[in-house]
Amino acid sequence: MLQQVYKIADTFIVGRSLGENALAAVGGTYTLTTFLYSIIIGLCMGCGSLVSYCFGEINERRLKGCLNISFLMIGAVKKRAIKKDCNHP
């Protein structure tokens, strides 16, 4: 829901102030942004399930390992997405 509000506000502001070419660029990146959000949300949900399972087992050692791997995996995907996004001219 918030993504849609952001998209509408972004389109309105860019369309009014920067012109048609900038508006086309905003429209062209919407699909990629939604795709990246979906990947990160899916990773977070999957990691949350695994962490909940470890927490329910009351296995602190495994819980710490799951949390570390989860943060590393999500951070790596985020870093890769930002790096790839920033390399475009």
Buried (B, 14 or more C-beta within 10 A) or exposed (E): EEEEEEBEEBBEEBBEEEEEEEBEEBBEEEEEBEEBEEBBEEBEEEBEEBBEEBBEEEEEEBBEEBBEEBEEEBEEBBEEBEEEEEEEE
